[in-house]
Amino acid sequence: MIPATYNLPDAYRGDSYGPLTFYFNDASGNAISLQDGSGLLQVKSKRNSCVALEWNSEDNSIIISGNQLILAQKSGVEMEIPAQTYNYDLQVYQSGVTSTYIKGDFLIYQDVT
């Protein structure tokens, strides 16, 4: 599966971010059940492969219900990452299958105060 491209809403360094809710549907508009799946979203710099920010089902920062996936709010402390444009993708693990549903950019603006 080729993931859809979706750029996450921009963030401001040091400010709380989210929550964000995603709904997954197939090409016909039918809900894709993510039930009993687990999710992982990693944000990485284009310059290296270090994880700058992460949401995952293990720490309940990703919640899945039906075709809905929620990224929990990140605190301002968690958002104290360097201002730049990052890459991310979202993978769902379900019944031994890994599916990458979306990918894109995530822009963090520099704070000034």
PADREN-181986 format. One record per atom (N, C-alpha, C): residue in one letter; x, y, z; atom name. Coordinates in pm, 1 decimal. Layout:
<rs>
+------+----------+----------+----------+------+
: rest :        u :        v :        w : atom :
+------+----------+----------+----------+------+
:    A :        X :        Y :        Z :   CA :
...
+------+----------+----------+----------+------+
</rs>
This chain:
<rs>
+------+----------+----------+----------+------+
: rest :        u :        v :        w : atom :
+------+----------+----------+----------+------+
:    M :     84.4 :   -117.8 :      0.0 :    N :
:    M :      0.0 :      0.0 :      0.0 :   CA :
:    M :     88.6 :    123.8 :      0.0 :    C :
:    I :     57.2 :    216.6 :    -86.9 :    N :
:    I :    126.0 :    345.8 :    -88.2 :   CA :
:    I :     48.7 :    439.1 :      4.6 :    C :
:    P :    116.7 :    495.4 :    106.1 :    N :
:    P :     44.7 :    582.7 :    199.3 :   CA :
:    P :      0.2 :    713.0 :    133.6 :    C :
:    A :   -111.1 :    763.7 :    180.4 :    N :
:    A :   -157.9 :    895.3 :    137.3 :   CA :
:    A :    -67.1 :   1001.3 :    198.7 :    C :
:    T :    -48.9 :   1111.2 :    128.2 :    N :
:    T :     31.4 :   1221.2 :    181.0 :   CA :
:    T :    -60.2 :   1321.3 :    249.2 :    C :
:    Y :    -29.0 :   1349.7 :    374.4 :    N :
:    Y :   -103.8 :   1447.9 :    453.0 :   CA :
:    Y :     -3.4 :   1518.5 :    542.8 :    C :
:    N :      9.3 :   1647.3 :    527.8 :    N :
:    N :     98.3 :   1724.4 :    614.7 :   CA :
:    N :     24.7 :   1757.3 :    743.8 :    C :
:    L :     86.2 :   1722.2 :    855.7 :    N :
:    L :     26.0 :   1751.4 :    985.7 :   CA :
:    L :     12.1 :   1902.6 :   1003.8 :    C :
:    P :    -87.2 :   1946.2 :   1080.4 :    N :
:    P :    -98.1 :   2089.8 :   1110.1 :   CA :
:    P :     31.3 :   2140.3 :   1175.2 :    C :
:    D :     73.3 :   2260.3 :   1136.2 :    N :
:    D :    196.1 :   2319.0 :   1189.5 :   CA :
:    D :    187.7 :   2333.9 :   1341.1 :    C :
:    A :    304.3 :   2335.8 :   1404.2 :    N :
:    A :    312.9 :   2351.1 :   1549.4 :   CA :
:    A :    408.3 :   2465.4 :   1583.1 :    C :
:    Y :    395.8 :   2514.1 :   1703.6 :    N :
:    Y :    481.2 :   2619.8 :   1754.4 :   CA :
:    Y :    565.8 :   2559.9 :   1865.9 :    C :
:    R :    697.5 :   2567.8 :   1853.1 :    N :
:    R :    788.6 :   2504.9 :   1948.8 :   CA :
:    R :    754.2 :   2544.8 :   2092.1 :    C :
:    G :    740.6 :   2444.1 :   2179.1 :    N :
:    G :    715.2 :   2467.2 :   2319.9 :   CA :
:    G :    569.0 :   2482.5 :   2357.5 :    C :
:    D :    478.5 :   2487.4 :   2258.1 :    N :
:    D :    334.4 :   2495.0 :   2286.2 :   CA :
:    D :    273.0 :   2355.9 :   2279.7 :    C :
:    S :    169.6 :   2332.5 :   2358.0 :    N :
:    S :     96.8 :   2205.4 :   2351.5 :   CA :
:    S :     45.4 :   2184.0 :   2209.5 :    C :
:    Y :     31.9 :   2057.2 :   2170.5 :    N :
:    Y :     -8.6 :   2023.3 :   2034.3 :   CA :
:    Y :   -110.3 :   1909.7 :   2038.7 :    C :
:    G :   -217.7 :   1925.4 :   1962.3 :    N :
:    G :   -318.8 :   1819.7 :   1953.5 :   CA :
:    G :   -428.0 :   1840.9 :   2055.2 :    C :
:    P :   -515.8 :   1742.8 :   2067.9 :    N :
:    P :   -517.5 :   1612.7 :   2000.5 :   CA :
:    P :   -561.4 :   1624.9 :   1853.8 :    C :
:    L :   -528.1 :   1521.7 :   1775.9 :    N :
:    L :   -568.2 :   1512.1 :   1635.9 :   CA :
:    L :   -643.3 :   1381.1 :   1615.3 :    C :
:    T :   -751.0 :   1386.9 :   1538.3 :    N :
:    T :   -831.6 :   1267.4 :   1510.4 :   CA :
:    T :   -830.1 :   1239.6 :   1361.4 :    C :
:    F :   -807.5 :   1113.6 :   1326.1 :    N :
:    F :   -808.8 :   1068.4 :   1187.7 :   CA :
:    F :   -915.2 :    961.0 :   1170.8 :    C :
:    Y :   -982.1 :    962.1 :   1056.1 :    N :
:    Y :  -1077.8 :    857.8 :   1019.1 :   CA :
:    Y :  -1027.1 :    793.1 :    891.2 :    C :
:    F :  -1024.4 :    661.0 :    887.7 :    N :
:    F :   -970.9 :    589.9 :    772.1 :   CA :
:    F :  -1082.0 :    519.8 :    695.8 :    C :
:    N :  -1087.1 :    549.5 :    563.9 :    N :
:    N :  -1186.5 :    491.7 :    474.5 :   CA :
:    N :  -1116.4 :    441.5 :    349.2 :    C :
:    D :  -1176.1 :    340.6 :    284.3 :    N :
:    D :  -1120.2 :    290.5 :    158.8 :   CA :
:    D :  -1161.8 :    382.2 :     43.4 :    C :
:    A :  -1120.3 :    347.2 :    -78.2 :    N :
:    A :  -1147.4 :    430.8 :   -195.8 :   CA :
:    A :  -1296.5 :    447.6 :   -222.3 :    C :
:    S :  -1379.1 :    353.6 :   -173.3 :    N :
:    S :  -1524.2 :    362.4 :   -191.8 :   CA :
:    S :  -1593.1 :    438.9 :    -80.0 :    C :
:    G :  -1515.1 :    483.7 :     19.0 :    N :
:    G :  -1572.1 :    557.7 :    131.1 :   CA :
:    G :  -1615.3 :    471.8 :    247.4 :    C :
:    N :  -1589.5 :    340.7 :    239.5 :    N :
:    N :  -1624.9 :    249.8 :    348.5 :   CA :
:    N :  -1519.6 :    256.1 :    459.0 :    C :
:    A :  -1565.2 :    251.0 :    583.0 :    N :
:    A :  -1474.4 :    256.5 :    697.6 :   CA :
:    A :  -1378.0 :    138.7 :    695.4 :    C :
:    I :  -1249.9 :    167.3 :    722.1 :    N :
:    I :  -1149.1 :     63.7 :    739.9 :   CA :
:    I :  -1138.1 :     38.5 :    889.0 :    C :
:    S :  -1170.5 :    -81.5 :    932.5 :    N :
:    S :  -1163.9 :   -112.0 :   1075.0 :   CA :
:    S :  -1018.8 :   -127.2 :   1118.7 :    C :
:    L :   -981.0 :    -48.7 :   1217.8 :    N :
:    L :   -848.7 :    -58.3 :   1279.0 :   CA :
:    L :   -856.5 :   -130.0 :   1413.2 :    C :
:    Q :   -976.4 :   -178.9 :   1446.5 :    N :
:    Q :  -1001.6 :   -241.3 :   1576.3 :   CA :
:    Q :   -898.9 :   -350.6 :   1603.9 :    C :
:    D :   -855.2 :   -359.0 :   1727.7 :    N :
:    D :   -755.2 :   -455.0 :   1774.4 :   CA :
:    D :   -617.5 :   -429.8 :   1714.0 :    C :
:    G :   -598.8 :   -316.0 :   1651.3 :    N :
:    G :   -468.3 :   -280.4 :   1597.4 :   CA :
:    G :   -394.3 :   -189.5 :   1694.0 :    C :
:    S :   -266.8 :   -169.3 :   1666.9 :    N :
:    S :   -187.4 :    -73.9 :   1744.1 :   CA :
:    S :   -120.1 :     20.1 :   1645.6 :    C :
:    G :    -94.8 :    141.0 :   1689.6 :    N :
:    G :    -40.2 :    241.9 :   1600.3 :   CA :
:    G :     92.9 :    296.2 :   1646.9 :    C :
:    L :    168.0 :    347.7 :   1550.1 :    N :
:    L :    295.9 :    412.4 :   1576.8 :   CA :
:    L :    313.8 :    525.6 :   1477.6 :    C :
:    L :    335.1 :    646.1 :   1528.2 :    N :
:    L :    367.1 :    761.0 :   1445.3 :   CA :
:    L :    498.3 :    817.5 :   1496.1 :    C :
:    Q :    596.7 :    824.6 :   1407.6 :    N :
:    Q :    726.2 :    881.0 :   1443.5 :   CA :
:    Q :    754.9 :   1002.5 :   1357.2 :    C :
:    V :    809.3 :   1105.3 :   1421.5 :    N :
:    V :    850.1 :   1228.6 :   1356.0 :   CA :
:    V :   1002.2 :   1230.0 :   1357.6 :    C :
:    K :   1060.8 :   1242.7 :   1237.5 :    N :
:    K :   1207.0 :   1241.9 :   1226.2 :   CA :
:    K :   1252.9 :   1358.3 :   1140.0 :    C :
:    S :   1374.6 :   1403.6 :   1168.6 :    N :
:    S :   1435.4 :   1509.0 :   1090.5 :   CA :
:    S :   1469.0 :   1458.8 :    951.2 :    C :
:    K :   1460.4 :   1547.1 :    854.1 :    N :
:    K :   1503.4 :   1510.7 :    719.5 :   CA :
:    K :   1654.4 :   1491.3 :    714.7 :    C :
:    R :   1723.4 :   1545.7 :    813.7 :    N :
:    R :   1869.4 :   1542.4 :    813.2 :   CA :
:    R :   1927.8 :   1416.2 :    876.6 :    C :
:    N :   1852.5 :   1349.5 :    959.7 :    N :
:    N :   1903.3 :   1227.2 :   1022.4 :   CA :
:    N :   1785.6 :   1137.3 :   1058.5 :    C :
:    S :   1814.2 :   1023.9 :   1117.8 :    N :
:    S :   1707.4 :    928.1 :   1146.7 :   CA :
:    S :   1668.3 :    923.5 :   1294.1 :    C :
:    C :   1710.7 :   1020.6 :   1373.9 :    N :
:    C :   1673.6 :   1023.8 :   1515.4 :   CA :
:    C :   1525.6 :   1060.0 :   1528.5 :    C :
:    V :   1456.8 :    990.5 :   1617.8 :    N :
:    V :   1315.5 :   1019.2 :   1642.6 :   CA :
:    V :   1306.5 :   1144.8 :   1729.2 :    C :
:    A :   1239.1 :   1247.1 :   1677.0 :    N :
:    A :   1222.7 :   1372.5 :   1750.4 :   CA :
:    A :   1097.5 :   1371.0 :   1836.3 :    C :
:    L :    995.6 :   1297.1 :   1791.8 :    N :
:    L :    865.8 :   1294.1 :   1859.4 :   CA :
:    L :    796.3 :   1165.3 :   1819.8 :    C :
:    E :    719.2 :   1108.8 :   1913.7 :    N :
:    E :    652.7 :    982.0 :   1883.6 :   CA :
:    E :    518.7 :    972.3 :   1954.8 :    C :
:    W :    421.8 :    913.8 :   1886.0 :    N :
:    W :    294.9 :    871.7 :   1943.6 :   CA :
:    W :    286.8 :    721.5 :   1921.9 :    C :
:    N :    236.6 :    646.9 :   2020.9 :    N :
:    N :    221.3 :    502.5 :   2003.2 :   CA :
:    N :    112.3 :    447.5 :   2093.9 :    C :
:    S :     64.6 :    331.3 :   2057.5 :    N :
:    S :    -42.8 :    266.5 :   2135.0 :   CA :
:    S :      6.3 :    215.6 :   2269.3 :    C :
:    E :    134.7 :    181.4 :   2278.0 :    N :
:    E :    187.7 :    125.2 :   2402.8 :   CA :
:    E :    175.1 :    221.2 :   2520.6 :    C :
:    D :    196.9 :    351.5 :   2495.9 :    N :
:    D :    184.9 :    448.2 :   2605.9 :   CA :
:    D :     52.5 :    525.3 :   2602.3 :    C :
:    N :    -41.8 :    474.1 :   2521.4 :    N :
:    N :   -175.3 :    534.0 :   2506.6 :   CA :
:    N :   -173.7 :    674.8 :   2448.9 :    C :
:    S :    -67.8 :    710.9 :   2378.1 :    N :
:    S :    -70.3 :    839.1 :   2308.4 :   CA :
:    S :   -137.2 :    823.7 :   2171.3 :    C :
:    I :   -166.1 :    699.0 :   2131.0 :    N :
:    I :   -253.6 :    668.8 :   2017.9 :   CA :
:    I :   -367.8 :    583.5 :   2070.4 :    C :
:    I :   -489.4 :    626.6 :   2041.9 :    N :
:    I :   -610.0 :    552.7 :   2078.4 :   CA :
:    I :   -681.6 :    514.2 :   1949.0 :    C :
:    I :   -718.2 :    386.7 :   1937.0 :    N :
:    I :   -787.0 :    336.6 :   1818.2 :   CA :
:    I :   -924.9 :    287.0 :   1858.5 :    C :
:    S :  -1025.7 :    327.3 :   1777.9 :    N :
:    S :  -1162.8 :    281.7 :   1797.7 :   CA :
:    S :  -1230.2 :    275.2 :   1661.4 :    C :
:    G :  -1262.6 :    155.4 :   1614.6 :    N :
:    G :  -1324.6 :    139.7 :   1482.9 :   CA :
:    G :  -1231.2 :    187.5 :   1374.1 :    C :
:    N :  -1275.9 :    285.9 :   1294.3 :    N :
:    N :  -1189.5 :    342.8 :   1191.0 :   CA :
:    N :  -1128.1 :    475.6 :   1234.7 :    C :
:    Q :  -1137.8 :    503.9 :   1364.2 :    N :
:    Q :  -1088.8 :    630.1 :   1420.1 :   CA :
:    Q :   -956.2 :    606.9 :   1492.7 :    C :
:    L :   -861.5 :    697.2 :   1468.6 :    N :
:    L :   -732.8 :    694.2 :   1537.8 :   CA :
:    L :   -707.1 :    833.7 :   1592.3 :    C :
:    I :   -680.6 :    841.6 :   1722.1 :    N :
:    I :   -660.0 :    970.4 :   1789.1 :   CA :
:    I :   -516.3 :    980.1 :   1836.9 :    C :
:    L :   -450.3 :   1090.5 :   1800.0 :    N :
:    L :   -319.6 :   1123.3 :   1855.9 :   CA :
:    L :   -344.1 :   1212.5 :   1976.3 :    C :
:    A :   -301.0 :   1167.8 :   2092.3 :    N :
:    A :   -322.2 :   1243.1 :   2216.1 :   CA :
:    A :   -243.1 :   1373.9 :   2213.3 :    C :
:    Q :   -285.5 :   1466.2 :   2296.9 :    N :
:    Q :   -216.9 :   1594.5 :   2307.8 :   CA :
:    Q :    -75.3 :   1574.4 :   2360.6 :    C :
:    K :     19.3 :   1646.4 :   2301.9 :    N :
:    K :    156.5 :   1651.9 :   2350.9 :   CA :
:    K :    171.5 :   1780.9 :   2431.6 :    C :
:    S :    239.6 :   1771.3 :   2542.6 :    N :
:    S :    259.6 :   1888.9 :   2628.1 :   CA :
:    S :    362.6 :   1982.4 :   2565.6 :    C :
:    G :    365.5 :   2103.6 :   2616.1 :    N :
:    G :    464.7 :   2199.9 :   2570.2 :   CA :
:    G :    606.4 :   2149.9 :   2592.1 :    C :
:    V :    629.9 :   2080.0 :   2701.9 :    N :
:    V :    763.2 :   2024.3 :   2730.0 :   CA :
:    V :    801.4 :   1922.3 :   2622.9 :    C :
:    E :    707.0 :   1836.8 :   2583.9 :    N :
:    E :    734.5 :   1737.4 :   2480.0 :   CA :
:    E :    760.0 :   1802.7 :   2344.3 :    C :
:    M :    704.5 :   1921.6 :   2324.2 :    N :
:    M :    718.4 :   1992.4 :   2197.0 :   CA :
:    M :    841.9 :   2083.2 :   2192.6 :    C :
:    E :    929.1 :   2070.5 :   2290.3 :    N :
:    E :   1054.7 :   2147.1 :   2292.1 :   CA :
:    E :   1157.7 :   2078.7 :   2202.9 :    C :
:    I :   1125.9 :   2071.2 :   2074.9 :    N :
:    I :   1217.1 :   2011.5 :   1977.7 :   CA :
:    I :   1260.3 :   2120.9 :   1880.8 :    C :
:    P :   1375.3 :   2105.2 :   1816.6 :    N :
:    P :   1422.7 :   2211.4 :   1726.8 :   CA :
:    P :   1321.8 :   2246.9 :   1619.0 :    C :
:    A :   1311.4 :   2374.9 :   1591.2 :    N :
:    A :   1222.1 :   2423.8 :   1486.1 :   CA :
:    A :   1280.5 :   2386.5 :   1350.6 :    C :
:    Q :   1200.6 :   2317.7 :   1270.8 :    N :
:    Q :   1238.3 :   2279.0 :   1135.0 :   CA :
:    Q :   1123.9 :   2198.9 :   1074.6 :    C :
:    T :   1140.5 :   2155.0 :    951.9 :    N :
:    T :   1042.6 :   2067.7 :    888.8 :   CA :
:    T :   1087.1 :   1923.8 :    906.9 :    C :
:    Y :    997.7 :   1842.7 :    959.7 :    N :
:    Y :   1023.6 :   1701.1 :    984.5 :   CA :
:    Y :    941.9 :   1615.3 :    888.2 :    C :
:    N :    978.3 :   1488.3 :    878.9 :    N :
:    N :    899.3 :   1386.8 :    808.9 :   CA :
:    N :    833.4 :   1298.7 :    913.6 :    C :
:    Y :    718.4 :   1242.1 :    878.5 :    N :
:    Y :    653.0 :   1146.8 :    967.3 :   CA :
:    Y :    582.2 :   1042.3 :    882.3 :    C :
:    D :    550.8 :    930.9 :    944.2 :    N :
:    D :    453.8 :    837.9 :    887.1 :   CA :
:    D :    379.1 :    769.9 :   1000.6 :    C :
:    L :    263.5 :    716.3 :    965.8 :    N :
:    L :    175.6 :    650.4 :   1063.5 :   CA :
:    L :    154.7 :    507.0 :   1020.6 :    C :
:    Q :    197.0 :    412.9 :   1105.5 :    N :
:    Q :    179.4 :    271.6 :   1078.3 :   CA :
:    Q :     79.5 :    212.2 :   1176.6 :    C :
:    V :     -1.0 :    119.7 :   1125.2 :    N :
:    V :    -93.9 :     44.3 :   1209.0 :   CA :
:    V :    -58.5 :   -103.3 :   1194.8 :    C :
:    Y :    -41.7 :   -170.2 :   1309.1 :    N :
:    Y :    -12.3 :   -313.3 :   1314.0 :   CA :
:    Y :   -140.9 :   -383.8 :   1352.8 :    C :
:    Q :   -184.4 :   -476.3 :   1268.0 :    N :
:    Q :   -312.3 :   -543.2 :   1291.7 :   CA :
:    Q :   -304.7 :   -685.9 :   1237.5 :    C :
:    S :   -325.5 :   -783.6 :   1324.6 :    N :
:    S :   -325.1 :   -925.0 :   1285.6 :   CA :
:    S :   -199.0 :   -963.2 :   1209.2 :    C :
:    G :    -83.7 :   -917.9 :   1256.5 :    N :
:    G :     43.6 :   -953.0 :   1195.0 :   CA :
:    G :     77.2 :   -875.9 :   1068.3 :    C :
:    V :     -5.1 :   -778.8 :   1031.0 :    N :
:    V :     16.3 :   -700.7 :    909.2 :   CA :
:    V :     46.8 :   -556.1 :    947.4 :    C :
:    T :    150.1 :   -500.2 :    884.1 :    N :
:    T :    184.1 :   -358.8 :    903.3 :   CA :
:    T :    135.0 :   -280.7 :    782.9 :    C :
:    S :     58.2 :   -175.6 :    808.5 :    N :
:    S :      8.3 :    -88.3 :    701.8 :   CA :
:    S :     46.4 :     55.3 :    734.7 :    C :
:    T :    110.8 :    121.3 :    639.1 :    N :
:    T :    143.2 :    263.1 :    654.3 :   CA :
:    T :     34.9 :    340.5 :    581.0 :    C :
:    Y :    -50.7 :    407.8 :    657.1 :    N :
:    Y :   -167.2 :    475.0 :    599.3 :   CA :
:    Y :   -138.9 :    616.1 :    550.7 :    C :
:    I :    -59.9 :    692.6 :    626.7 :    N :
:    I :    -32.4 :    830.5 :    587.2 :   CA :
:    I :    112.9 :    865.5 :    614.6 :    C :
:    K :    160.8 :    964.1 :    540.9 :    N :
:    K :    296.5 :   1016.9 :    557.2 :   CA :
:    K :    292.7 :   1163.5 :    519.0 :    C :
:    G :    396.7 :   1235.4 :    557.2 :    N :
:    G :    401.5 :   1375.2 :    516.5 :   CA :
:    G :    503.0 :   1454.1 :    595.9 :    C :
:    D :    484.0 :   1585.8 :    595.0 :    N :
:    D :    572.3 :   1677.6 :    665.5 :   CA :
:    D :    504.4 :   1729.3 :    791.5 :    C :
:    F :    588.1 :   1775.5 :    884.0 :    N :
:    F :    541.0 :   1834.4 :   1009.3 :   CA :
:    F :    633.0 :   1952.4 :   1038.6 :    C :
:    L :    579.2 :   2073.2 :   1029.9 :    N :
:    L :    658.4 :   2194.5 :   1047.4 :   CA :
:    L :    644.2 :   2246.3 :   1190.5 :    C :
:    I :    760.0 :   2266.6 :   1253.4 :    N :
:    I :    767.0 :   2326.8 :   1386.9 :   CA :
:    I :    825.4 :   2466.6 :   1369.5 :    C :
:    Y :    749.1 :   2568.3 :   1411.6 :    N :
:    Y :    797.3 :   2706.6 :   1407.8 :   CA :
:    Y :    876.1 :   2737.8 :   1534.1 :    C :
:    Q :    975.4 :   2823.3 :   1521.9 :    N :
:    Q :   1057.7 :   2866.9 :   1635.4 :   CA :
:    Q :    978.3 :   2960.6 :   1724.2 :    C :
:    D :    984.1 :   2936.7 :   1854.0 :    N :
:    D :    921.4 :   3030.3 :   1948.9 :   CA :
:    D :   1014.8 :   3148.4 :   1969.1 :    C :
:    V :    960.3 :   3261.4 :   2014.2 :    N :
:    V :   1041.6 :   3380.5 :   2034.8 :   CA :
:    V :   1036.8 :   3432.6 :   2178.7 :    C :
:    T :    954.9 :   3369.1 :   2262.8 :    N :
:    T :    948.7 :   3412.5 :   2403.1 :   CA :
:    T :    989.3 :   3301.1 :   2494.9 :    C :
+------+----------+----------+----------+------+
</rs>
